[in-house]
Amino acid sequence: MAIDISKSGWGSDLNNFIETNSISDTGWTNSGITMLNGFKMDSINPLSYRILTFGTVKMVCINGYISGGTIAANGKVNVAQFPDVVIKAYGLPTIGGANVKSATGLFQLNTDGTLDLVLYNGDSLDAGSGTWVNMLMITSKQ
C-alpha cells in the first residue's frame, strides 16, 4: 500500500499501515508457567516462552529443560501449564503444528495451555530424568 501524502487524511493511512504491519516481541520469559506432576524447571535452562508478532502472524516459541517426573512406558502426562497469553496466541487458527516429535515421543501444547509429554516405542522416563523442550508454533491473528 502506497501512502499518498497529497490526500487529506494520509496520517490515518500511515497509522493503519503501521498497526497492520507492527512487530512485537515478548522476549524469553517463564512468567506464569506452572510445572505439573512433579516436573521442575532447570535453573540454568528454564522452560520459557516467547511470542513474536509480525503483522497478522504470531510465532509462539517454547524452549527449556525439564526434569523430575516419572512417565510409564508409552505414557502421557501434563508437564506444565502455560499462562493465558500463550493460550490466546496459540488458540488462534493454526498454520503450523503444535506437536514436536522425537524418536521417543512428542510434546503437545493443548488449547487449554497444558503441555503434554507423550512417550512411545516402549520408552519411559524415570524420576529425576529430564528432557529438552523445543517447540515453534505459527498462528494467524484472524
C-alpha positions as CSV (number, residue, x, y, z in Angstrom):
1,M,0.0,0.0,0.0
2,A,1.5,3.3,-1.0
3,I,0.7,6.4,1.2
4,D,-0.4,9.4,-0.9
5,I,0.6,12.4,1.2
6,S,-1.3,14.7,-1.2
7,K,-4.6,13.3,0.1
8,S,-6.1,14.7,3.2
9,G,-6.2,12.2,6.0
10,W,-2.9,10.5,4.9
11,G,-1.9,10.3,8.5
12,S,-4.7,7.8,9.1
13,D,-3.4,5.7,6.2
14,L,0.1,5.7,7.7
15,N,-1.2,4.8,11.2
16,N,-3.3,1.9,9.7
17,F,-0.2,0.6,7.8
18,I,2.0,0.7,10.9
19,E,-0.6,-1.0,13.0
20,T,-1.2,-3.7,10.4
21,N,2.5,-4.4,10.0
22,S,3.7,-4.0,13.5
23,I,6.4,-6.2,15.0
24,S,6.5,-7.0,18.7
25,D,8.4,-9.5,20.9
26,T,7.7,-10.5,24.4
27,G,11.3,-11.7,24.9
28,W,12.0,-15.0,26.6
29,T,10.1,-15.4,29.9
30,N,8.9,-18.1,32.2
31,S,6.4,-15.8,33.9
32,G,3.1,-17.6,34.6
33,I,4.3,-21.2,33.8
34,T,3.3,-23.7,36.4
35,M,5.1,-27.1,36.4
36,L,2.8,-30.1,36.9
37,N,3.0,-33.8,38.1
38,G,6.4,-33.5,39.8
39,F,8.2,-31.8,36.8
40,K,10.6,-29.0,37.5
41,M,12.3,-26.2,35.5
42,D,16.0,-26.4,35.2
43,S,17.8,-23.5,36.9
44,I,20.2,-22.9,34.0
45,N,17.8,-23.5,31.0
46,P,14.3,-23.0,32.5
47,L,11.2,-23.8,30.4
48,S,10.3,-20.4,28.8
49,Y,8.2,-19.0,26.1
50,R,8.4,-16.1,23.6
51,I,5.7,-14.6,21.4
52,L,6.7,-12.7,18.3
53,T,4.1,-10.8,16.3
54,F,4.6,-9.8,12.7
55,G,1.6,-8.0,11.4
56,T,-1.1,-10.7,11.3
57,V,1.2,-13.6,12.2
58,K,2.2,-14.8,15.6
59,M,5.1,-17.2,16.4
60,V,5.0,-18.9,19.8
61,C,8.3,-20.4,20.8
62,I,8.8,-22.8,23.8
63,N,12.2,-23.9,24.9
64,G,13.9,-25.2,28.0
65,Y,14.9,-28.3,30.0
66,I,12.5,-30.1,32.4
67,S,13.0,-32.9,34.8
68,G,11.7,-34.7,37.8
69,G,8.6,-36.5,36.9
70,T,8.0,-40.2,36.1
71,I,6.3,-41.4,33.0
72,A,5.4,-45.1,32.5
73,A,6.2,-46.8,29.2
74,N,4.1,-45.3,26.4
75,G,2.6,-42.9,29.0
76,K,1.3,-39.4,28.7
77,V,1.4,-36.7,31.3
78,N,0.9,-32.9,31.6
79,V,4.3,-31.4,32.5
80,A,3.4,-27.7,32.5
81,Q,0.6,-25.2,32.4
82,F,1.2,-22.0,30.3
83,P,-0.4,-18.7,31.1
84,D,-3.4,-17.1,29.2
85,V,-1.1,-15.0,26.9
86,V,0.2,-18.2,25.4
87,I,-3.2,-19.8,25.2
88,K,-4.6,-16.8,23.4
89,A,-1.7,-16.7,20.9
90,Y,-1.9,-20.4,20.3
91,G,-5.7,-20.7,20.4
92,L,-5.9,-18.9,17.0
93,P,-6.2,-20.7,13.7
94,T,-3.1,-22.7,13.3
95,I,-0.8,-22.6,10.3
96,G,1.9,-24.8,11.8
97,G,1.7,-27.7,14.2
98,A,1.7,-27.9,18.0
99,N,3.4,-31.3,18.2
100,V,7.2,-31.8,18.3
101,K,8.1,-35.4,17.7
102,S,11.3,-37.2,18.5
103,A,12.5,-40.9,18.4
104,T,11.0,-41.5,21.9
105,G,7.8,-39.3,22.0
106,L,6.3,-35.9,21.4
107,F,5.4,-32.7,23.2
108,Q,1.9,-31.4,22.6
109,L,0.6,-27.9,23.5
110,N,-3.1,-28.2,24.1
111,T,-5.6,-25.3,23.6
112,D,-6.1,-25.2,27.4
113,G,-2.4,-24.2,27.8
114,T,-1.2,-27.6,29.2
115,L,1.9,-29.1,27.7
116,D,1.9,-32.9,27.4
117,L,4.8,-35.2,27.1
118,V,3.7,-38.4,25.3
119,L,6.1,-41.4,25.1
120,Y,6.0,-44.3,22.6
121,N,8.2,-47.2,21.4
122,G,8.1,-48.6,25.0
123,D,10.1,-45.7,26.3
124,S,9.6,-44.4,29.9
125,L,11.1,-41.5,32.0
126,D,12.4,-42.2,35.4
127,A,12.0,-39.8,38.3
128,G,14.8,-37.2,38.2
129,S,15.5,-37.8,34.5
130,G,15.0,-34.9,32.1
131,T,14.4,-33.8,28.6
132,W,14.6,-30.8,26.3
133,V,11.6,-29.0,25.1
134,N,11.9,-27.0,21.8
135,M,8.7,-26.0,20.0
136,L,7.6,-23.5,17.5
137,M,4.0,-22.8,16.5
138,I,2.9,-20.2,13.9
139,T,-0.6,-18.8,14.1
140,S,-2.7,-16.3,12.3
141,K,-4.4,-13.4,14.1
142,Q,-7.8,-13.8,12.3
